Amino acid sequence: MFDGIKIQDVSVEVDSLLKNDRLTFGGLVDTQTGFILSPIRRAQDRGLNFQLKPRQTGAGYRVEVKGSLHKFYNNGLHNADQYTVNDLLLTLDRLVTDYGFNLFESKINNIEFGVNLELPFAISQVFTNLICYKNQSFVVDSHSQTPYYACHRQRYTVKVYDKGKQNGLNCNLLRFEIRVRKMRYFDSTGVQLRTLADLLNVDNFRPLGALLVGTFNNILFDDPAINSKTLTVKERVFYQQCRNPRYWHTPDDLTPKQAAAHRQRLSRNKDRFRALLNQHGSNWQKDVSTLIDQTWTQLTAVNDNLLTRFCNCKTAWQNGLRTDICDTIVDSKNSEETARNQEETCHKLTDIPNNDMSRINPLYSEVLCDKGKPDEYTMGDVVCPVTGVTINQPQPQQRFVSAAMLRNNDDLMLTLERQHRQYAKGSKEDPYSRAAHNVRNKDSNRRNNLRRDINKIYRNPTLFDVTDMLRLNTDQWVMLNYWHGTPYEVR
């Protein structure tokens, strides 16, 4: 969702900010002479930086604000959790109630939008396989203590960094975002974003998500699953060339005609390289792209109730009225905390020692399961490893999307049909069962084919023992270990 922001001229009364208890403005002054070294006055509050800069006309100050909306919502602590549109609504209301911002007249100059993704693999895989974006390589921020990669374009910057390590979290939390440095970036994109109030424009959410996903898909990544030994000599040479970021640079000493021809050649080679990755790689970039799309959709989900709150708040802000939505949220949290504390301080009449056997609680008319037995009926959400779709309320041991889910997801169904058209011709299953079957096969086929190929080698008579001659990579050993301890184990 939205994060960093910069507004060079906030529509707000300067005198009210100077009298605000939350802000203490200071400036650079020579302590010996009292001479003012800089006319700019600065203040900070919960992740936002305020600057009062004299106007060039000499008529008072203009207010410049920059910082993180996400961190401001979290009281300046961090921006490592998920930031939804409901949180954005509360943030904007705080700007109005705490500082008196006019959201409809405060023009945005810079904005960041992106997502925090918890990846199922090490984030270092993303960084080590970065090649380029639009033929331009990424640069590493040497001043950052965490892995931080950026590709600077004329109007925007594509940023990828380790959000988990930045905040001391023990998880693979990746931050992918676009920092818009010139608002003309949104021209012809369908995004109408000019003022702070436009951040709540629901029509902007879908095209912003499309920009985010499209930008990630345009990044050229290497694939660690590719084994160069399985490639032909020509493919191997081409692969080694394309995985080098310098290969995609356009020399500066070319004439305009030569540069155009060079870019066309790179465009064709990029298509060839992606086709090679799709054929021999694991397509991990597509899985992350799907996760970006799903996360953005969840963060920007707006129901009728929330849409009504948007309209009511905008009306109140325009009329200078107080919405009290922040107080409502705080009161509800306090009441929940009070109830929780009361529950914890009550006498626990059901504090019965744990036993290894199932037991009957005398205060309830139900049987409580053993603590060691997993509860099959309270499973959390599961993410399909092939499609990346979240499975809500999965069945016991369910890992993949089912035919019933595909009947309610036309977009995913259409995507799967395009991927497996050749199998559709000879199948007698209905389309939804066939698509679900294909998803399960995509996960297991590589594993089954590898085991079948190795068993075929062992079945053929050989003069020498071929065990020591097998050369398998790490992924292939992992696939073989899947059968360890079963009748299908390769021995």
N, C-alpha and C positions, 0 to 999 in steps of 0.2 A: 504494500500500500504506500501512500505518500510518506515521505520522511523529511529529508532536508529541504529547506525553503529559504529564499532570500527575497525581501521586499525593500526596495530602496527608498520608497516614500509611503509610509503607512498613513492611512487616513485616521488620525487620532489627535486629540488635543494635547499639546506638549505640556501645558501647565498641569493637566491631570496626571501625566506620567511622573512629573517632578514631585508631585505630592503623594504619589502612590507608595504605600508602606512596603510593598514587595520589592521596590526598585531603589537602589542607592547609586546615583550617578556620580562618577568621579572623572577626573582629568589629569593630564600630565602637568605638574607645576614644579618649578625650581624651588626647592625647600629653603634655599639661602636667600634668594631675592624675591620670591613670590611671583616670579614671571610665569605666565601661562605658556607652556611650551606647545600645546596643541589645543585648538578650540573645540575639538571633538570630545564629547562626554560619553562615557560608557557605563553600562550596567548589565548584569546577568541575572537570569531567573529561570531555574528548572530547565536548563538546556537551550534557552533562547538568549541571544546576545543583542542588546539594544545599543544604538549609537545615535546621539543627537549631533547632527552636522549642520553648520551654518549654511543657509541658502546663499546661492551666488548673488541673488538680488539684495541680500542683506536684511531681508524681512524675516527674522526669526530662524527657527531650526526646522529641518526635516528629520523624520524618524526613520532610521534604517534598522530592520530586524532580520536576523538570519539565525538559523539553528535547526534543530530537529523537532518536528511536530510529534513524532513518536516518543522521543525522550521526554518532551514536555508533558505529554499525557501521563508518563510514568514518573512524574515529579523529578525529572532530571537524573534518574538513576541509570537507566539503560534503554536500549531499543532492540533487544534481542528476542522479544516475544512476538506474537502475532498481533497486528494492528488492523482492526476491522473498520468498516464505515461507521459503525455505532461509536467506536472510540474516536473516530475523526469528528463526529458530531459533537461529542463532549469536549473535544479539544477546542474546536472553534467557539463553542459557547463560553469556555473559560477565557478565550482571548477577548470576547465581548464583555463579560462580566468583570474580569480582573483588571483589564487595561482600557476598556472602552473603544476597542477597534471598530471601525466601520468596514465590515467585510465586503461590502458591495462597491467600495471605492478604493480599496487597497489592492493595487496592481502587483501581480506576481512577476518577478524578474528571473528567478531560477527555481527549479523544482526537481526533486528526486522522487522516483516511484520504482518500486521493486518488491521482492518477496524474500522472506527467510525460509530456507528449505532445509529440512533435516534429511540428509541423504543416507541411503542404506550402505554406503561404502565410504572409504576415507576421502576427505576433501582433497587431499594431495593428488588424487587421481585426476581431478579437474584441472589443477594448476599445471601438473607435469605434462598434460596433453594439450594445453592451449597452443594453438598455432597462430591464428590471425583472425581479424574481423575486417571484412571488406579489403583484403590484401594488406592490412596494416597490423603490425604485430603489437602485442600488449607490452606495457612497461611495468616494472615493479617499483613500488614506492619504497625507496630505501630508508625513508624516515619512519615508516610504520613498523611496529614491533610484531605485527601479525602479517601473514601472507596476503598481499594486497596487489591486485593486478588491474590495470586500467588501459583502455584504448581511447585516446582523445581524438574526437572528430571536430569539425568546425563548429557545429551547433550543439553537440552533446558529447557525453563521455559514457562509455560502457564500463561498469565496475563489477569485479568479481573478487570477493575476499572471504576470509574465514571469520565469520561472525561469532562462532563458538569460542575460538581461541581469543578473540578480541575481548570477550566478556568473561573469560575464565570458566567456560562451561565444558563439561566432559561429554560432548556430543559433536556429531558431524553437521554443524549448522552452517550452511552456505548462504551468503548474501549475494543476490544478483539484482542489480538495479541500473537504471539509466538516469544520469544527471543531465538535465536539460539546462544548458548555459545560455541559449538564445531561444526565446519562445516561438520563433518562426519555425522551429523544428516541428511544431504541431500543424503547420500549414498542410492542407490536403490530406490530413490523416483522419478527419472526422471528429477531432477533439477540440472542443470549445472551452479553453481554459485561459482566463484572463485575470480574474480577481480571486480573493480568498473564498468568496461565496460560491464560485464555480467549482470548488473542490467537491461540493455536494451534488453536482449535476450528474444524475444517474446515467444519462446518455453517454457520458464520457468513459464509464467504467469498462465497457466491452472493447472499444477501440484501444484504450490504454493497455488492456490485457493482451490484445492482438499485437500491439507494438512490442511488448515485453517478450512474448513467445517468438515472434518473428525475428527479433534481434538475436535471441539466443540461438535460434536455428541457423542464422547466418554466420555464427562463429564457427570457424573451422577447427575441429578437434581431431587429435589422433585417437586411435583405439588400441588399448593395451592388449586386447584379446587377439589381435592379428599376429599370426605366426608367419614370419617372412619365408620360412622354409616351405610353406605350402603354396607360395606364389611362384609363378613362372619367372624366368630371368628378367624378362621385359617388365613384368608387373613389379618385381622387387626393386628394380632401378627407379621406376616411376614413383613407387611408394616412398623410397628413401629421399627422393627429391622433394616431394610434396609435404612431407612432415617437417621440413626445415622452414622456419618462418621467413628466412631471407629469400627463399625461392619466389615468394609472392610479391616482393618489392618491385616497383617500377623504377628503373634508373632515371636519374635526373637529367642526364645528358642526351636523352632521346628527343628527336623532333616531334612535333604534335602528331604527325602521321605515324611515325614509328611507335610512339607511346600508345596510340589508339590500337594499333595492330597487336602490340604487346599485351594490352589489357584484354583484348578479345581472345588471345591465345590462353591467357591465364583463366579466363572464364570457362573456356572449354575444358581445360585441365582440371579445374575445380569440380566440374560435373563428373569427370572421369574418376577423380579421387573419391568423391562421395559415393559413387557407384561401387568402387572397390571396397570402401569401408562397409557399405551395406551388405556386400556379398560375403566378406570374410570377417567382419567385426561383430561385436556384441550389441551394437546399436544403443549404447548406454546414453548417448546424447538425446536420443528420442525419448527415452524413459524420463530423463530429467526435464525435458521440455514439457512432457505431459504433466509432470508434477508441478511445474511452474503454472501451467494453465489451471490445474485443479485448485492450487493454493490461491491464486488470484480470484478465481470464481467464488471460493468460500469467503475470502476477505471482503468481497464487494457484494455479497448477497444482500438484497433488499426486499423485505416483505412489505405487505400493505401497511402494517402497523408502523414500521420504521419510516416508510415513505410519508405517512401522515405526520410523524414527528419532524421530518425534514421541513415540510410545508409550514407547520406551526412555529418552528424555531425561526425560519426565515421571516415569517410575518412579524414575530416578536422583535427580531433584530432590527427590522426596518422601522418599526414603530417605537423603538427605544424601550421596549418592555423587557422584564426579566423572565427567563424561561424556567428557572429553578430545576432544570433537569439534572445538573450536577449535584444539587442538594438531595434530590430524590435518590440518586444512585448511592451517595454517601450514607444517607439514612438507612437505606435497605441493607447496605453492607454492615453497618453498625448493628442493626437489629439481628442480622444473621450471626454476627460474631457474639452478640450477647446471648442469643439462644444456644450457640455452641458452647459457650463458657458455662451456662447454667446446666447444660446436659453433662458436661464433664465434672461439675462439682456435686451433682446429685449422688445419693447413695446408690451403689450398684448392687441391686438385689439379685441380679443375674450373674454375679461374678463367680462362676463355677470353675474349679480347676480343670485344665485341659486334660482330656483322656484320649487314649489311642482309639477307642471305639466310639461309634455313633452314640449320641446321648439324647435324652428328652429333657428339654428345659421345662421346669414345672410352671413357669409363668406364660408359656405359649402352648398352643395346641398344634405344634408342628415338630417334625424331626429335623434337627440340624445335621448337615453332612459333616463328615470328618474334615478336619482342617487340612489334612494332607491331600485330599481329593480335589482336583480342579473343578470349578463350577462351569459346566458346559453351557449353561444358559445365560451367562453374563459375560460372554466373550467381548472384547473390545473390537473396534473397527480393524479390518484387515485390508491391506493394499495388495492388489493383484500384481505379482512380480512381472507379468508380461505386458499388461495394458496400463498399469499404474493407476487404475481406478480404485477408489476406496469402496470397500464392501461393508455396508452398514448392517449390523446384526447378522453376521455370517453364521452359517450352519457349523456344527462341530467339525473340525479338521478342514474346513473350506479354505482354499487358497486362491482360487481363480474365479473370474466372473462366470456366472451361470446363464443358462438360456433365459431364465425368468428375468434376470437383470437386463439382458440385451433387448428384451421386448419393450422395456421402458427407457432405453437409451438409443435413439435412432442414429445419433452422430457416431457413437462407438460402433454400432452395428455396420454402418456404411463403411467405416474405416477398415474393419475386419474383413468385410466382403471384398474390398479392393485388394487386400493383401493375399487372399487365398482363392483367387478365381479358378485356378487350375484344379484344385481339389473339389470345387463345387460341382464340376461337371459330372463326376462319377459318384456323388454321394446321394444316398437315399434318405438322409435325415432332413428334417425341416431346417430352414435357414438359420434359426436361432440356435438349435442344438448343434448344427454343424459348425457355426462360428465359435460356440463355447468349446467344442471338441478341438478345433484348430488352436485355440488359446492354450489348452492343456498340452497339445502335441508340441507346440513351439517350445515349451519349457522342457519337455522330456525327450524330444527327438535327438538333440545333440548328444545327450547322455546315452540313449539307447544305441544310436548309430556307432558311437565310439566303442561301446562294449561289444557290439556285433562285429565290428571290424577287427578288434583285437582277438576275439574268439575265432574268427575266420583264419587269422594267421596261425594260431595254435593248432587248429584242426588240420592244416596242410602239413604233410610230412616234410621235414627239413633235416639237413645234414648236421646242423649245429643248433644249440639252444638259442632261441631268438630273444630270450628274456632280457639279456644285458644289452641287446641292440635296440630296444624300444626307447625312443626319445619323446617324452611327453612334457608339455609345459605345465605350469602350476594349475591353470584352469582345468586341464584334462585330468590331472591327478585328483582334483576336487570332485570332478564328475565320477571318476571311478570309485572314490571313497563312498559315494552314495550307496553303492551296492555292498559295502563291507558288512560282513556278518549275515548276509542273506544268501539264499540258494543261487542268486544271480551274480555273486561276487566273481570277479575275474581272478583265477588262481594260476 
